[in-house]
Amino acid sequence: MTWRHRDGTVITSISDVAQPWSPDALTVLPLNMLGTVLLRHCVANENVTVLWDKKVTDVGSDEKGAWAVVEKKDGGVERWTADYICGCDGANSQVRKSLFGNEFPGHTWDAQIIATNVYYPLDKFGYDDINFIIHNEDYYMAAKITTDGLWRVSYGEDTKLSLAEVIAHQPTKYERMLPGNPKPGDYKLLNVGPYRIHQRMAPKFRVGRILLAADAAHLCNPFGGLGLTGGLVDVGGLAECFAGMQMGVADDTILDKYDEMRRLKYQEVINPVSSDNFLRVSATDPKEALVKDEFLMMVEKARTDKATRDELDQGVFAVCHDFTQYYNKQPKEAARL
């Protein structure tokens, strides 16, 4: 993982970011590939049922249970009941809207990110697996997402531009900011997807028997990957809570801990770190990055100092929280029940 000037020269970098020596080694996958892995596991689990073409239009709960109003593809409507419902239905979550209307505190950045997938040999220009280019106008992230040469290039663009104008301007941006100054015939562009970026969190992640996780619960800009990572950790923590309840070593007050701690992790880790990540590439003078940006100064020190590198590696777990500590029995004893 390397931070660079727009001309490609290195500011600083982290070698072996995947920590191949660690049992907790990191893996980067494009979302469609990750979705395929998750779906395969769901289909193989007899306790999981995957249904398609079902649209949740409303949810609610009382002391006895929870329910969802679901619209089918043919226009019919069903009412599903459950002990609990968790909305993981994305940034435009209907579950969240059913609970809070349009209340989604936070802010929207005065920027739009253009996500592109492109075949272009960035590795021939010395680019590493993940690259952050620091520039006040032509900032971008370039990450290798397949082994056959496909890259995700996400760059900033003027919010005043329409979709048509963004697409028309893309060749100019590529030629100006990518190494080799490529013209359209030099690369194979698969898609161009503009989107606005936000830092927002729902007022609560639990309302009665309804819970929220991932983008339905909180949003952040994509620099650093904390949106998806935060969502996965939400779901893992909620699974620990439900497992404790199922095993009889926790009651439903552990779900209040889920609400409390996952919101705290957003406030203390996801929001500030992802905000800093975005400002680092878009509003930092690259010539002063190693004397004014504390994180990049730490990265530079970690190149030669093992203790700093260990601290840097452990920092990725700051987003996590262990909910088994709230079980009425120790986790090993609970696992035997």
NUVEX-552443 format. One record per atom (N, C-alpha, C): residue number from 1; atom name; x, z negated, y negated. Coordinates in steps of 0.05 Angstrom, whole numbers. Example, Ala and Ser with C-alpha at 12.3 -4.5 7.8 and 13.67 -1.06 7.14 Angstrom:
<sites>
   resi   name       xx       zz       yy
      1      N      264     -156      114
      1     CA      246     -156       90
      1      C      264     -156       66
      2      N      257     -142       45
      2     CA      273     -143       21
      2      C      258     -157       -1
</sites>
This chain:
<sites>
   resi   name       xx       zz       yy
      1      N       17        0       24
      1     CA        0        0        0
      1      C       18        0      -25
      2      N       14       20      -42
      2     CA       33       24      -64
      2      C       18       28      -90
      3      N       28       16     -111
      3     CA       18       21     -138
      3      C       38       40     -152
      4      N       27       60     -166
      4     CA       44       82     -176
      4      C       37       89     -205
      5      N       56      101     -219
      5     CA       51      115     -243
      5      C       36      141     -237
      6      N       24      153     -257
      6     CA        9      178     -253
      6      C       27      200     -242
      7      N       53      200     -249
      7     CA       71      220     -238
      7      C       80      215     -209
      8      N       70      193     -197
      8     CA       75      187     -169
      8      C       98      168     -165
      9      N      113      162     -185
      9     CA      135      143     -181
      9      C      125      115     -175
     10      N      140      100     -159
     10     CA      130       75     -149
     10      C      134       52     -169
     11      N      114       36     -173
     11     CA      116       11     -189
     11      C      124      -12     -170
     12      N      108      -16     -149
     12     CA      115      -35     -128
     12      C       97      -29     -104
     13      N      104      -41      -81
     13     CA       88      -35      -57
     13      C       90      -58      -37
     14      N       71      -58      -18
     14     CA       71      -76        5
     14      C       76      -59       30
     15      N       98      -65       44
     15     CA      104      -51       68
     15      C       88      -64       91
     16      N       83      -48      112
     16     CA       69      -58      136
     16      C       44      -74      129
     17      N       27      -63      112
     17     CA        3      -78      103
     17      C      -15      -84      126
     18      N      -14      -69      148
     18     CA      -31      -74      171
     18      C      -22      -98      187
     19      N        1     -110      180
     19     CA       11     -133      195
     19      C       11     -128      225
     20      N       26     -108      235
     20     CA       25     -102      264
     20      C       33     -125      282
     21      N       47     -144      271
     21     CA       56     -167      287
     21      C       34     -189      290
     22      N       12     -185      276
     22     CA       -8     -206      274
     22      C      -33     -200      292
     23      N      -44     -220      305
     23     CA      -69     -216      320
     23      C      -93     -210      301
     24      N      -89     -215      276
     24     CA     -110     -209      256
     24      C     -103     -184      240
     25      N      -89     -166      253
     25     CA      -80     -141      239
     25      C     -104     -126      226
     26      N      -99     -115      203
     26     CA     -119     -100      189
     26      C     -121      -72      198
     27      N     -145      -61      198
     27     CA     -150      -33      204
     27      C     -168      -21      183
     28      N     -161        3      173
     28     CA     -177       17      153
     28      C     -191       40      166
     29      N     -218       40      164
     29     CA     -233       62      175
     29      C     -252       72      153
     30      N     -258       99      153
     30     CA     -279      109      136
     30      C     -306       98      146
     31      N     -325       95      128
     31     CA     -350       81      135
     31      C     -365       94      158
     32      N     -365      121      159
     32     CA     -380      134      181
     32      C     -367      127      208
     33      N     -341      124      210
     33     CA     -328      117      235
     33      C     -334       88      242
     34      N     -333       70      222
     34     CA     -339       42      226
     34      C     -368       39      236
     35      N     -386       54      224
     35     CA     -414       53      232
     35      C     -418       61      261
     36      N     -403       81      270
     36     CA     -404       90      298
     36      C     -395       68      316
     37      N     -373       53      309
     37     CA     -363       31      325
     37      C     -384        9      327
     38      N     -396        2      304
     38     CA     -416      -20      304
     38      C     -441      -12      320
     39      N     -449       13      317
     39     CA     -473       21      332
     39      C     -468       21      362
     40      N     -444       29      370
     40     CA     -437       28      399
     40      C     -439        0      410
     41      N     -429      -20      395
     41     CA     -431      -48      404
     41      C     -460      -57      404
     42      N     -476      -49      385
     42     CA     -504      -57      384
     42      C     -519      -46      408
     43      N     -515      -21      414
     43     CA     -529       -8      436
     43      C     -522      -21      463
     44      N     -497      -30      465
     44     CA     -487      -42      490
     44      C     -497      -71      493
     45      N     -508      -83      472
     45     CA     -516     -111      473
     45      C     -546     -113      479
     46      N     -554     -125      501
     46     CA     -582     -125      509
     46      C     -599     -142      490
     47      N     -587     -159      473
     47     CA     -602     -175      454
     47      C     -607     -161      428
     48      N     -597     -136      425
     48     CA     -600     -121      400
     48      C     -617      -96      405
     49      N     -636      -92      388
     49     CA     -653      -68      388
     49      C     -649      -53      362
     50      N     -641      -28      364
     50     CA     -637      -11      340
     50      C     -661        8      337
     51      N     -674        7      314
     51     CA     -697       24      309
     51      C     -691       42      285
     52      N     -700       67      286
     52     CA     -695       86      265
     52      C     -721       93      251
     53      N     -719      104      227
     53     CA     -742      114      212
     53      C     -763       93      207
     54      N     -754       69      200
     54     CA     -771       47      193
     54      C     -763       37      165
     55      N     -782       36      147
     55     CA     -777       28      119
     55      C     -791        2      112
     56      N     -775      -18      106
     56     CA     -786      -44       98
     56      C     -796      -42       69
     57      N     -822      -49       66
     57     CA     -834      -48       39
     57      C     -839      -75       27
     58      N     -839      -96       43
     58     CA     -843     -123       33
     58      C     -835     -143       54
     59      N     -828     -167       46
     59     CA     -822     -189       64
     59      C     -833     -215       53
     60      N     -836     -235       70
     60     CA     -846     -261       61
     60      C     -842     -281       83
     61      N     -845     -307       77
     61     CA     -842     -327       97
     61      C     -857     -352       89
     62      N     -863     -369      109
     62     CA     -874     -396      104
     62      C     -860     -415      123
     63      N     -871     -439      127
     63     CA     -858     -459      144
     63      C     -858     -451      173
     64      N     -876     -432      181
     64     CA     -878     -425      209
     64      C     -861     -401      217
     65      N     -855     -383      198
     65     CA     -840     -360      205
     65      C     -837     -340      182
     66      N     -826     -317      188
     66     CA     -822     -296      168
     66      C     -835     -270      177
     67      N     -840     -253      159
     67     CA     -853     -227      166
     67      C     -842     -205      147
     68      N     -844     -181      158
     68     CA     -837     -157      142
     68      C     -859     -136      145
     69      N     -866     -123      123
     69     CA     -884     -101      124
     69      C     -867      -76      126
     70      N     -872      -60      147
     70     CA     -855      -37      153
     70      C     -871      -12      154
     71      N     -862        8      139
     71     CA     -874       35      139
     71      C     -861       53      159
     72      N     -876       65      177
     72     CA     -865       83      197
     72      C     -862      111      186
     73      N     -848      128      201
     73     CA     -843      155      192
     73      C     -869      171      189
     74      N     -889      165      206
     74     CA     -914      180      205
     74      C     -933      169      184
     75      N     -924      150      168
     75     CA     -940      138      147
     75      C     -955      113      155
     76      N     -955      106      180
     76     CA     -968       82      189
     76      C     -953       57      180
     77      N     -967       35      180
     77     CA     -955       10      171
     77      C     -957      -11      193
     78      N     -935      -26      197
     78     CA     -934      -48      216
     78      C     -926      -73      202
     79      N     -934      -96      214
     79     CA     -926     -122      204
     79      C     -910     -136      226
     80      N     -884     -140      221
     80     CA     -866     -152      241
     80      C     -863     -181      234
     81      N     -861     -198      254
     81     CA     -856     -227      250
     81      C     -830     -235      264
     82      N     -818     -256      253
     82     CA     -793     -267      264
     82      C     -789     -295      255
     83      N     -770     -309      267
     83     CA     -763     -336      258
     83      C     -750     -333      230
     84      N     -732     -314      228
     84     CA     -717     -310      202
     84      C     -713     -280      199
     85      N     -710     -271      174
     85     CA     -704     -243      168
     85      C     -680     -244      149
     86      N     -661     -226      155
     86     CA     -638     -223      137
     86      C     -638     -194      126
     87      N     -638     -192      100
     87     CA     -637     -166       87
     87      C     -608     -158       83
     88      N     -600     -137       98
     88     CA     -573     -125       94
     88      C     -577      -96       86
     89      N     -597      -92       69
     89     CA     -607      -65       63
     89      C     -596      -53       37
     90      N     -571      -60       31
     90     CA     -556      -46       10
     90      C     -562      -53      -19
     91      N     -549      -39      -36
     91     CA     -550      -45      -65
     91      C     -578      -43      -76
     92      N     -595      -26      -65
     92     CA     -623      -23      -74
     92      C     -642      -38      -56
     93      N     -633      -60      -45
     93     CA     -647      -76      -25
     93      C     -676      -82      -33
     94      N     -695      -73      -15
     94     CA     -723      -80      -19
     94      C     -727     -109      -13
     95      N     -712     -120        6
     95     CA     -715     -149       13
     95      C     -708     -165      -12
     96      N     -686     -159      -26
     96     CA     -679     -174      -50
     96      C     -701     -170      -72
     97      N     -711     -146      -75
     97     CA     -732     -141      -95
     97      C     -757     -155      -89
     98      N     -764     -158      -63
     98     CA     -788     -173      -56
     98      C     -785     -203      -63
     99      N     -760     -213      -63
     99     CA     -755     -241      -70
     99      C     -753     -245     -100
    100      N     -739     -227     -114
    100     CA     -731     -232     -142
    100      C     -739     -210     -161
    101      N     -754     -190     -152
    101     CA     -761     -168     -170
    101      C     -735     -153     -177
    102      N     -732     -147     -203
    102     CA     -708     -133     -212
    102      C     -686     -152     -221
    103      N     -689     -178     -216
    103     CA     -669     -198     -224
    103      C     -644     -195     -206
    104      N     -622     -187     -217
    104     CA     -597     -183     -203
    104      C     -575     -187     -222
    105      N     -569     -213     -229
    105     CA     -550     -219     -251
    105      C     -522     -207     -247
    106      N     -510     -201     -270
    106     CA     -483     -190     -270
    106      C     -481     -168     -290
    107      N     -462     -150     -286
    107     CA     -459     -128     -305
    107      C     -451     -102     -291
    108      N     -456      -80     -305
    108     CA     -448      -53     -296
    108      C     -424      -44     -313
    109      N     -403      -35     -300
    109     CA     -380      -26     -314
    109      C     -386        0     -330
    110      N     -373        3     -353
    110     CA     -375       28     -368
    110      C     -357       48     -356
    111      N     -362       55     -332
    111     CA     -346       75     -317
    111      C     -362       85     -294
    112      N     -356      109     -285
    112     CA     -367      118     -259
    112      C     -343      126     -242
    113      N     -346      121     -216
    113     CA     -325      128     -197
    113      C     -334      153     -182
    114      N     -316      172     -179
    114     CA     -322      196     -165
    114      C     -307      194     -138
    115      N     -322      191     -117
    115     CA     -310      189      -90
    115      C     -309      217      -77
    116      N     -285      226      -70
    116     CA     -281      252      -58
    116      C     -266      249      -32
    117      N     -273      266      -13
    117     CA     -257      268       12
    117      C     -245      296       12
    118      N     -218      297       16
    118     CA     -204      321       12
    118      C     -181      324       32
    119      N     -177      348       42
    119     CA     -153      354       57
    119      C     -132      365       38
    120      N     -111      348       34
    120     CA      -89      356       16
    120      C      -65      339       25
    121      N      -42      351       29
    121     CA      -19      336       41
    121      C       -5      317       22
    122      N      -19      295       14
    122     CA       -8      276       -4
    122      C       17      262        8
    123      N       17      260       35
    123     CA       40      247       48
    123      C       66      263       44
    124      N       64      289       39
    124     CA       87      305       34
    124      C      100      299        7
    125      N       84      286      -10
    125     CA       94      278      -36
    125      C      103      249      -36
    126      N      105      237      -13
    126     CA      114      209      -10
    126      C       93      189      -12
    127      N       68      197      -12
    127     CA       46      178      -15
    127      C       43      162       11
    128      N       37      136        8
    128     CA       34      118       31
    128      C        4      118       40
    129      N       -3      101       59
    129     CA      -30      101       69
    129      C      -50       95       47
    130      N      -44       76       29
    130     CA      -62       69        8
    130      C      -46       69      -18
    131      N      -56       82      -39
    131     CA      -42       86      -64
    131      C      -61       81      -87
    132      N      -52       64     -106
    132     CA      -67       59     -130
    132      C      -51       70     -154
    133      N      -63       88     -168
    133     CA      -49      100     -191
    133      C      -60       87     -216
    134      N      -41       75     -231
    134     CA      -48       61     -256
    134      C      -46       79     -280
    135      N      -69       83     -294
    135     CA      -69      100     -317
    135      C      -96       94     -332
    136      N      -96       94     -358
    136     CA     -120       87     -372
    136      C     -141      109     -371
    137      N     -134      133     -364
    137     CA     -154      155     -362
    137      C     -155      167     -334
    138      N     -132      172     -323
    138     CA     -131      185     -296
    138      C     -124      166     -274
    139      N     -136      142     -275
    139     CA     -131      123     -253
    139      C     -146      132     -228
    140      N     -135      126     -205
    140     CA     -149      133     -180
    140      C     -137      118     -157
    141      N     -151      119     -134
    141     CA     -142      108     -109
    141      C     -141      131      -89
    142      N     -119      134      -74
    142     CA     -117      154      -53
    142      C     -110      140      -27
    143      N     -128      142       -7
    143     CA     -123      129       18
    143      C     -127      149       41
    144      N     -108      148       60
    144     CA     -110      165       84
    144      C     -132      154      102
    145      N     -151      170      110
    145     CA     -174      160      126
    145      C     -176      173      154
    146      N     -160      193      159
    146     CA     -159      203      187
    146      C     -130      211      193
    147      N     -125      216      218
    147     CA      -98      223      226
    147      C      -93      253      224
    148      N     -114      269      216
    148     CA     -110      298      214
    148      C     -107      307      185
    149      N     -102      288      167
    149     CA      -96      296      139
    149      C     -119      293      119
    150      N     -141      279      126
    150     CA     -163      275      107
    150      C     -157      250       90
    151      N     -161      253       64
    151     CA     -156      232       46
    151      C     -181      226       30
    152      N     -186      200       23
    152     CA     -206      192        4
    152      C     -192      189      -23
    153      N     -200      204      -42
    153     CA     -190      202      -69
    153      C     -213      194      -87
    154      N     -212      170      -98
    154     CA     -233      160     -116
    154      C     -221      156     -144
    155      N     -233      169     -163
    155     CA     -222      168     -190
    155      C     -244      162     -211
    156      N     -235      153     -234
    156     CA     -253      146     -256
    156      C     -261      171     -272
    157      N     -286      170     -282
    157     CA     -295      193     -298
    157      C     -313      182     -321
    158      N     -317      198     -341
    158     CA     -333      191     -364
    158      C     -362      187     -355
    159      N     -375      165     -363
    159     CA     -403      160     -355
    159      C     -422      179     -368
    160      N     -414      192     -389
    160     CA     -432      211     -403
    160      C     -435      237     -388
    161      N     -418      243     -369
    161     CA     -420      268     -354
    161      C     -442      267     -334
    162      N     -457      289     -332
    162     CA     -478      292     -312
    162      C     -464      299     -285
    163      N     -480      299     -264
    163     CA     -470      307     -238
    163      C     -458      335     -239
    164      N     -472      354     -251
    164     CA     -461      381     -253
    164      C     -435      382     -268
    165      N     -433      366     -289
    165     CA     -409      366     -305
    165      C     -386      352     -290
    166      N     -392      331     -275
    166     CA     -372      318     -258
    166      C     -360      338     -238
    167      N     -378      353     -225
    167     CA     -369      373     -205
    167      C     -352      394     -218
    168      N     -361      403     -241
    168     CA     -346      425     -256
    168      C     -319      415     -265
    169      N     -317      389     -271
    169     CA     -292      378     -282
    169      C     -272      370     -260
    170      N     -282      368     -236
    170     CA     -265      358     -214
    170      C     -239      374     -210
    171      N     -239      401     -210
    171     CA     -214      415     -208
    171      C     -193      408     -229
    172      N     -203      404     -254
    172     CA     -185      397     -276
    172      C     -173      370     -271
    173      N     -189      351     -262
    173     CA     -179      324     -257
    173      C     -158      325     -235
    174      N     -164      338     -213
    174     CA     -145      341     -191
    174      C     -119      352     -200
    175      N     -120      374     -215
    175     CA      -96      388     -223
    175      C      -79      371     -241
    176      N      -92      354     -258
    176     CA      -78      337     -277
    176      C      -67      312     -264
    177      N      -81      301     -244
    177     CA      -73      274     -235
    177      C      -59      274     -207
    178      N      -64      293     -190
    178     CA      -52      293     -164
    178      C      -24      305     -164
    179      N       -6      295     -146
    179     CA       21      306     -145
    179      C       19      335     -136
    180      N       37      351     -148
    180     CA       37      380     -142
    180      C       18      396     -159
    181      N        2      382     -176
    181     CA      -17      395     -194
    181      C      -33      417     -180
    182      N      -48      410     -158
    182     CA      -61      431     -142
    182      C      -84      444     -156
    183      N      -87      470     -149
    183     CA     -111      485     -157
    183      C     -130      486     -133
    184      N     -155      494     -138
    184     CA     -175      493     -116
    184      C     -167      506      -90
    185      N     -151      527      -91
    185     CA     -142      540      -66
    185      C     -121      524      -51
    186      N     -111      503      -63
    186     CA      -90      487      -50
    186      C     -100      464      -33
    187      N     -127      459      -34
    187     CA     -138      437      -18
    187      C     -166      445       -8
    188      N     -175      429       11
    188     CA     -202      434       22
    188      C     -219      409       15
    189      N     -237      413       -4
    189     CA     -254      391      -13
    189      C     -280      389        3
    190      N     -285      366       15
    190     CA     -309      363       32
    190      C     -333      352       17
    191      N     -329      334       -2
    191     CA     -351      324      -17
    191      C     -343      311      -44
    192      N     -362      310      -62
    192     CA     -358      297      -88
    192      C     -382      279      -92
    193      N     -377      253      -94
    193     CA     -399      234      -97
    193      C     -395      214     -119
    194      N     -408      218     -142
    194     CA     -406      199     -164
    194      C     -424      175     -161
    195      N     -415      152     -170
    195     CA     -433      129     -170
    195      C     -423      109     -191
    196      N     -443       94     -202
    196     CA     -436       73     -221
    196      C     -427       48     -206
    197      N     -411       32     -219
    197     CA     -399        8     -206
    197      C     -409      -17     -220
    198      N     -413      -38     -204
    198     CA     -426      -63     -214
    198      C     -411      -87     -204
    199      N     -416     -109     -218
    199     CA     -409     -136     -209
    199      C     -434     -153     -211
    200      N     -448     -156     -189
    200     CA     -474     -170     -190
    200      C     -478     -188     -166
    201      N     -494     -209     -169
    201     CA     -500     -227     -147
    201      C     -528     -237     -149
    202      N     -543     -237     -127
    202     CA     -570     -247     -126
    202      C     -571     -276     -133
    203      N     -593     -286     -145
    203     CA     -595     -314     -152
    203      C     -592     -333     -129
    204      N     -601     -325     -105
    204     CA     -599     -342      -81
    204      C     -595     -323      -58
    205      N     -582     -332      -37
    205     CA     -579     -317      -12
    205      C     -598     -327        9
    206      N     -613     -349        3
    206     CA     -634     -358       21
    206      C     -659     -366        4
    207      N     -681     -356       13
    207     CA     -707     -364        2
    207      C     -725     -369       26
    208      N     -730     -394       33
    208     CA     -746     -400       57
    208      C     -732     -390       82
    209      N     -746     -372       95
    209     CA     -735     -360      120
    209      C     -724     -332      116
    210      N     -721     -324       91
    210     CA     -709     -298       84
    210      C     -681     -302       74
    211      N     -662     -286       84
    211     CA     -634     -288       76
    211      C     -624     -261       67
    212      N     -603     -261       51
    212     CA     -590     -237       41
    212      C     -561     -237       49
    213      N     -550     -213       54
    213     CA     -522     -211       60
    213      C     -512     -184       50
    214      N     -486     -182       47
    214     CA     -472     -157       39
    214      C     -483     -146       13
    215      N     -485     -119       10
    215     CA     -492     -108      -16
    215      C     -520     -116      -25
    216      N     -537     -124       -7
    216     CA     -564     -134      -15
    216      C     -560     -160      -31
    217      N     -539     -175      -25
    217     CA     -534     -201      -38
    217      C     -515     -199      -62
    218      N     -496     -181      -60
    218     CA     -476     -180      -82
    218      C     -463     -153      -83
    219      N     -454     -145     -106
    219     CA     -441     -119     -110
    219      C     -414     -124     -124
    220      N     -395     -107     -118
    220     CA     -370     -106     -134
    220      C     -359      -78     -133
    221      N     -341      -72     -151
    221     CA     -328      -46     -152
    221      C     -311      -42     -127
    222      N     -305      -17     -119
    222     CA     -293      -11      -93
    222      C     -263      -15      -92
    223      N     -249      -21     -114
    223     CA     -220      -23     -113
    223      C     -211      -49      -99
    224      N     -201      -46      -75
    224     CA     -193      -69      -59
    224      C     -210      -73      -34
    225      N     -232      -58      -33
    225     CA     -249      -60       -8
    225      C     -263      -86       -4
    226      N     -268     -101      -25
    226     CA     -281     -128      -22
    226      C     -311     -126      -18
    227      N     -323     -104      -24
    227     CA     -352     -101      -20
    227      C     -359     -102       10
    228      N     -347      -83       25
    228     CA     -352      -82       53
    228      C     -341     -106       67
    229      N     -316     -114       60
    229     CA     -304     -138       72
    229      C     -322     -162       68
    230      N     -331     -166       43
    230     CA     -348     -189       37
    230      C     -374     -188       53
    231      N     -384     -164       57
    231     CA     -409     -162       73
    231      C     -405     -169      102
    232      N     -383     -160      113
    232     CA     -376     -167      141
    232      C     -373     -198      144
    233      N     -360     -210      125
    233     CA     -355     -239      126
    233      C     -382     -254      123
    234      N     -399     -244      105
    234     CA     -426     -256      103
    234      C     -440     -257      130
    235      N     -440     -234      143
    235     CA     -455     -232      168
    235      C     -442     -250      190
    236      N     -415     -251      190
    236     CA     -401     -268      209
    236      C     -408     -297      205
    237      N     -409     -305      180
    237     CA     -416     -333      173
    237      C     -445     -339      180
    238      N     -463     -321      175
    238     CA     -491     -325      182
    238      C     -495     -327      212
    239      N     -479     -311      227
    239     CA     -480     -312      256
    239      C     -472     -339      266
    240      N     -451     -351      254
    240     CA     -443     -378      261
    240      C     -465     -398      256
    241      N     -479     -395      234
    241     CA     -501     -413      228
    241      C     -523     -411      249
    242      N     -531     -386      255
    242     CA     -553     -383      274
    242      C     -544     -391      302
    243      N     -519     -387      309
    243     CA     -509     -395      335
    243      C     -510     -426      337
    244      N     -503     -440      316
    244     CA     -504     -469      316
    244      C     -533     -479      319
    245      N     -552     -465      306
    245     CA     -580     -472      309
    245      C     -590     -467      337
    246      N     -582     -444      349
    246     CA     -590     -437      376
    246      C     -579     -457      396
    247      N     -555     -466      392
    247     CA     -542     -485      411
    247      C     -551     -514      407
    248      N     -566     -519      385
    248     CA     -576     -546      380
    248      C     -556     -564      367
    249      N     -535     -552      355
    249     CA     -515     -569      342
    249      C     -517     -566      311
    250      N     -538     -553      302
    250     CA     -543     -551      273
    250      C     -573     -547      269
    251      N     -583     -557      247
    251     CA     -611     -550      240
    251      C     -611     -530      217
    252      N     -635     -523      207
    252     CA     -636     -501      188
    252      C     -624     -508      161
    253      N     -615     -533      157
    253     CA     -601     -539      131
    253      C     -574     -525      130
    254      N     -564     -517      153
    254     CA     -538     -502      153
    254      C     -541     -475      138
    255      N     -566     -465      137
    255     CA     -571     -440      122
    255      C     -569     -445       92
    256      N     -574     -470       83
    256     CA     -568     -476       55
    256      C     -538     -476       49
    257      N     -522     -484       70
    257     CA     -493     -482       67
    257      C     -484     -453       65
    258      N     -497     -436       81
    258     CA     -491     -407       80
    258      C     -496     -398       51
    259      N     -519     -404       40
    259     CA     -526     -396       13
    259      C     -506     -406       -7
    260      N     -499     -432       -5
    260     CA     -481     -444      -23
    260      C     -452     -432      -22
    261      N     -442     -431        3
    261     CA     -414     -423        6
    261      C     -409     -393        2
    262      N     -428     -377       11
    262     CA     -424     -348        7
    262      C     -426     -340      -23
    263      N     -444     -354      -37
    263     CA     -445     -349      -66
    263      C     -420     -359      -80
    264      N     -410     -382      -71
    264     CA     -385     -392      -82
    264      C     -362     -373      -77
    265      N     -360     -362      -53
    265     CA     -339     -343      -47
    265      C     -341     -318      -65
    266      N     -365     -309      -71
    266     CA     -368     -287      -89
    266      C     -358     -294     -117
    267      N     -365     -318     -126
    267     CA     -357     -327     -153
    267      C     -328     -332     -156
    268      N     -315     -343     -135
    268     CA     -287     -351     -137
    268      C     -268     -330     -126
    269      N     -277     -312     -109
    269     CA     -258     -293      -96
    269      C     -267     -264     -102
    270      N     -290     -256      -91
    270     CA     -297     -228      -92
    270      C     -300     -217     -120
    271      N     -315     -231     -137
    271     CA     -319     -221     -164
    271      C     -293     -221     -181
    272      N     -278     -243     -183
    272     CA     -254     -242     -199
    272      C     -232     -223     -188
    273      N     -228     -224     -161
    273     CA     -207     -207     -150
    273      C     -213     -178     -152
    274      N     -238     -170     -146
    274     CA     -245     -142     -148
    274      C     -245     -133     -177
    275      N     -253     -150     -196
    275     CA     -252     -143     -224
    275      C     -223     -139     -233
    276      N     -206     -157     -225
    276     CA     -177     -154     -231
    276      C     -166     -128     -219
    277      N     -174     -122     -195
    277     CA     -165      -97     -182
    277      C     -172      -72     -199
    278      N     -196      -72     -209
    278     CA     -205      -49     -225
    278      C     -190      -48     -252
    279      N     -188      -71     -265
    279     CA     -175      -71     -291
    279      C     -145      -65     -287
    280      N     -134      -72     -264
    280     CA     -105      -67     -259
    280      C      -99      -37     -261
    281      N     -117      -21     -249
    281     CA     -111        8     -248
    281      C     -121       22     -273
    282      N     -142       11     -286
    282     CA     -155       26     -308
    282      C     -148       16     -336
    283      N     -138       -8     -338
    283     CA     -133      -20     -365
    283      C     -106      -34     -368
    284      N      -87      -26     -351
    284     CA      -61      -38     -352
    284      C      -40      -17     -360
    285      N      -21      -25     -376
    285     CA        1       -7     -383
    285      C       20       -7     -359
    286      N       23       15     -345
    286     CA       39       15     -321
    286      C       68        8     -326
    287      N       78       12     -350
    287     CA      106        6     -357
    287      C      110      -25     -358
    288      N       88      -40     -362
    288     CA       90      -69     -365
    288      C       78      -83     -341
    289      N       70      -69     -321
    289     CA       55      -81     -299
    289      C       71     -103     -285
    290      N       97      -99     -282
    290     CA      113     -118     -267
    290      C      122     -142     -284
    291      N      115     -143     -309
    291     CA      121     -166     -326
    291      C       96     -179     -337
    292      N       73     -166     -334
    292     CA       48     -178     -345
    292      C       27     -183     -324
    293      N       28     -168     -302
    293     CA        7     -171     -281
    293      C       17     -191     -259
    294      N        5     -214     -258
    294     CA       16     -235     -239
    294      C       14     -226     -210
    295      N       -7     -212     -203
    295     CA       -9     -203     -175
    295      C       13     -184     -168
    296      N       17     -164     -185
    296     CA       38     -144     -179
    296      C       66     -157     -180
    297      N       69     -177     -196
    297     CA       95     -192     -196
    297      C       98     -206     -169
    298      N       76     -217     -158
    298     CA       78     -230     -132
    298      C       84     -210     -110
    299      N       71     -186     -112
    299     CA       77     -164      -92
    299      C      106     -157      -93
    300      N      117     -154     -117
    300     CA      145     -147     -119
    300      C      163     -169     -108
    301      N      157     -194     -113
    301     CA      173     -216     -102
    301      C      171     -217      -72
    302      N      147     -210      -61
    302     CA      143     -211      -32
    302      C      160     -190      -17
    303      N      171     -171      -31
    303     CA      188     -151      -18
    303      C      213     -163       -7
    304      N      222     -185      -19
    304     CA      247     -197      -11
    304      C      245     -227       -4
    305      N      221     -239       -9
    305     CA      218     -267       -4
    305      C      196     -271       18
    306      N      204     -281       41
    306     CA      185     -284       64
    306      C      162     -303       58
    307      N      168     -325       44
    307     CA      147     -345       39
    307      C      126     -333       21
    308      N      134     -317        1
    308     CA      115     -303      -16
    308      C       99     -282       -1
    309      N      113     -268       18
    309     CA       98     -249       34
    309      C       78     -262       52
    310      N       85     -285       63
    310     CA       66     -300       80
    310      C       42     -309       64
    311      N       47     -318       39
    311     CA       25     -326       21
    311      C        7     -302       15
    312      N       19     -279       10
    312     CA        4     -255        4
    312      C      -13     -247       28
    313      N       -2     -248       52
    313     CA      -17     -240       76
    313      C      -41     -259       80
    314      N      -36     -285       76
    314     CA      -58     -304       81
    314      C      -80     -302       60
    315      N      -73     -290       37
    315     CA      -93     -287       16
    315      C     -117     -271       23
    316      N     -114     -253       43
    316     CA     -137     -236       51
    316      C     -159     -253       64
    317      N     -152     -277       73
    317     CA     -172     -294       87
    317      C     -186     -313       67
    318      N     -180     -310       41
    318     CA     -193     -327       21
    318      C     -223     -322       20
    319      N     -231     -299       28
    319     CA     -260     -291       27
    319      C     -276     -304       50
    320      N     -262     -316       70
    320     CA     -275     -327       93
    320      C     -283     -356       89
    321      N     -302     -365      106
    321     CA     -310     -393      107
    321      C     -319     -399      135
    322      N     -310     -422      146
    322     CA     -317     -430      173
    322      C     -342     -448      173
    323      N     -364     -437      183
    323     CA     -389     -452      183
    323      C     -391     -470      207
    324      N     -374     -467      227
    324     CA     -375     -485      250
    324      C     -368     -514      243
    325      N     -355     -518      220
    325     CA     -348     -545      212
    325      C     -372     -562      205
    326      N     -395     -549      202
    326     CA     -420     -563      196
    326      C     -437     -569      221
    327      N     -426     -561      244
    327     CA     -440     -568      269
    327      C     -440     -598      273
    328      N     -461     -608      287
    328     CA     -462     -637      292
    328      C     -442     -646      313
    329      N     -432     -627      329
    329     CA     -411     -632      349
    329      C     -388     -613      343
    330      N     -365     -619      354
    330     CA     -342     -602      350
    330      C     -347     -575      363
    331      N     -337     -553      351
    331     CA     -343     -526      362
    331      C     -337     -523      392
    332      N     -315     -534      402
    332     CA     -309     -531      430
    332      C     -330     -545      447
    333      N     -339     -568      438
    333     CA     -359     -582      454
    333      C     -386     -567      452
    334      N     -391     -556      428
    334     CA     -416     -541      424
    334      C     -417     -517      442
    335      N     -394     -504      445
    335     CA     -392     -479      461
    335      C     -400     -484      490
    336      N     -397     -509      500
    336     CA     -403     -514      528
    336      C     -433     -519      532
    337      N     -448     -522      511
    337     CA     -477     -528      514
    337      C     -492     -503      524
</sites>
